[in-house]
Amino acid sequence: MDFREEAAAIAPELIALRRELHRIPEIGLDLPKTQAAVLAALEGLPLEITLGQSSTSVTAVLRGGKPGPVVLLRGDMDALPVTEETGVDFTSEHVGTMHACGHDLHTAGLVGAAKLLSAHQAELAGDVVFMFQPGEEGQDGAGHMIAEGVLEAAGRKADAAYGLHVISDMVPRGVFTTKPGPMMAASSGLFVNVLGKGGHGSRPQTALDPIPVAAEIITALQTLVTRRFSTFEPIVITVGTFHAGTKYNIIPDNAKFEATVRTFSEEALAQVEKESVKVAEDIAAAHGLRADVRFDREYPATVNNADEAAFVAETVKDLYGEARYAEMPFPVMGSEDFSRVLENVPGSYMFYGATIKDDPDEAASNHSPRAAFDDSVLADGAALLAELAVRRMARG
């Protein structure tokens, strides 16, 4: 099987699919147009297809001609609430929605892997599960699919799982990178509503102003990170929204903010959950106000199996040469719900450089309205997924 050559032959149709998906981005768990495009692309392949009940997921099982392990390959399909500013001729047709994180490439690449492996069905010593997942961007699509049985879709639990994520900056084009152990952080949400008493801006002494109290809480949360945790325990608390008031001379009744919290260890997560809530409640109380605080645990840390990460590195180097692989020196604070798969199945996640710039540091990052991805990388990404499946099945 020469997946590189075979993938190059179908590259034009993968690029066309990616651009079709890029034009019709959809958000969350309900992606009817995306699902329809995936099903059309898989039509005619020898796959057992199951559609999600709680989402528009697609699970496709390829039965190999010989007995062997089950390998799961995953591609996420959802987009982001971002208005595109790339200027590409296949730009989003849905204003306010964009494939700013490259999931259109993930989907097209997984379709490519399905086509490559289906062409060799009789030779495969095992089964492959293709996990087309909606709702990665905060809706826990992986959790929904796991609850509906994706890990056991072949009739027995998957033995290994792999996924890749394209990066529009940081990583040189065509380079794959991963690491053993923690690769991406756990994510949680902190939601704070400071409840005061509104009044006239000229008479603050007659009101209970929630805005400075909320601002003080935000500052204290940054101090919490630097003074309550070891410098060797990475913690991030970033406030992404702050809402209060209707006019400059009116003290509002309340002030709300929301923050994302990133951690790697369970110990740090438990501590930051307890102490961030206490900081918010106690500062509000000190000023005679009250804070309603909610801390939501979202995705766990993405932790690669050490042996599987080494296997990915070895496969990349063997397939594409040493220059196409770089081990990540540090984990990143982004999060991923593929972490839920890796909690249950040994495997490895990886990043894949798809920048349009010769210098990736000059490129816009994932989630930017200017994030752009070079779809020439699609064929090699599909070939790698197929190669990982075949080699992992051969290991038994």
GINOR-V33138 format. One record per backbone hydrogen bond with DSSP energy under -0.5 kcal/mol. NH is the residue of the N-H (numbers start at 1). CO is the residue of the C=O. Records with the same first field share a line. If there is no record, write none. Layout:
# GINOR-V33138
NH = CO + CO
This chain:
# GINOR-V33138
3 = 1
6 = 2
7 = 3
8 = 4
9 = 5
10 = 6
11 = 7 + 8
14 = 10
15 = 11
16 = 12
17 = 13
18 = 14
19 = 15
20 = 16
21 = 17
22 = 18
23 = 19
24 = 20 + 21
25 = 22
30 = 27
31 = 29
35 = 31
36 = 32
37 = 33
38 = 34
39 = 35
40 = 36
41 = 37
42 = 38
43 = 39 + 40
45 = 42
47 = 45
48 = 61
49 = 47
50 = 59
52 = 57
56 = 29
58 = 132
59 = 50
60 = 58 + 130
61 = 48
62 = 128
63 = 46 + 61
64 = 62 + 126
65 = 121
66 = 124
71 = 69 + 127
72 = 160
73 = 129
74 = 162
75 = 131
77 = 133
78 = 133
79 = 26
80 = 98
82 = 80
84 = 82
85 = 369
91 = 88
93 = 23
95 = 93
97 = 94
98 = 80
100 = 98
102 = 99
105 = 102
106 = 102
107 = 103
108 = 104
109 = 105
110 = 106
111 = 107
112 = 108
113 = 109
114 = 110
115 = 111
116 = 112
117 = 113
118 = 114
119 = 115
120 = 117
121 = 118
123 = 120
124 = 120 + 121
126 = 66 + 124
127 = 69
128 = 62
129 = 71
130 = 60 + 128
131 = 73 + 129
132 = 58 + 130
133 = 75 + 131
135 = 28
138 = 136
139 = 135
141 = 135
144 = 140
145 = 141
146 = 142
147 = 143
148 = 144
149 = 146
150 = 145
152 = 149
153 = 150
154 = 156
155 = 152
158 = 151
159 = 70
160 = 70
161 = 346
162 = 72
163 = 348
164 = 74
165 = 350
167 = 352
170 = 360
171 = 169
174 = 353
175 = 172
176 = 324
177 = 351
181 = 304
183 = 302
184 = 302
185 = 332 + 334
186 = 263
187 = 299
188 = 261
189 = 296
190 = 259
191 = 189 + 294
192 = 190 + 257
193 = 292
194 = 255
195 = 193 + 290
196 = 194 + 253
197 = 208
199 = 251
201 = 249
203 = 200
206 = 203
207 = 204
208 = 197
210 = 252
213 = 209
214 = 210
215 = 211
216 = 212
217 = 213
218 = 214
219 = 215
220 = 216
221 = 217
222 = 218
223 = 219
224 = 220
225 = 221
226 = 222
227 = 223
228 = 224
229 = 225
233 = 230
234 = 232
236 = 262
238 = 260
240 = 238 + 258
241 = 258
243 = 256
245 = 254
250 = 247
251 = 199
252 = 250
255 = 194
256 = 243
257 = 192
258 = 241
259 = 190
260 = 238
261 = 188
262 = 236
263 = 186
269 = 265
270 = 266
271 = 267
272 = 268
273 = 269
274 = 270
275 = 271
276 = 272
277 = 273
278 = 274
279 = 275
280 = 276
281 = 277
282 = 278
283 = 279
284 = 280
285 = 281
286 = 282
287 = 283 + 284
288 = 285
289 = 284
290 = 195
292 = 193
293 = 291
294 = 191
296 = 189 + 294
297 = 295
298 = 187
299 = 187
302 = 184
303 = 301
304 = 181 + 302
305 = 347
309 = 305
310 = 306
311 = 307
312 = 308
313 = 309
314 = 310
315 = 311
316 = 312
317 = 313
318 = 314
319 = 315
320 = 316
321 = 316 + 317
324 = 321
325 = 322
326 = 176
328 = 178
332 = 183
339 = 336
340 = 337
341 = 337
342 = 338
343 = 339
344 = 340 + 341
345 = 341
348 = 161
350 = 163
351 = 177
352 = 165
353 = 175
354 = 167
355 = 171
360 = 358
362 = 359
363 = 360
367 = 100
368 = 365
371 = 368
374 = 354
375 = 373
377 = 374
378 = 375
381 = 377
382 = 378
383 = 379
384 = 380
385 = 381
386 = 382
387 = 383
388 = 384
389 = 385
390 = 386
391 = 387
392 = 388
393 = 389
394 = 390
395 = 391
396 = 392 + 393
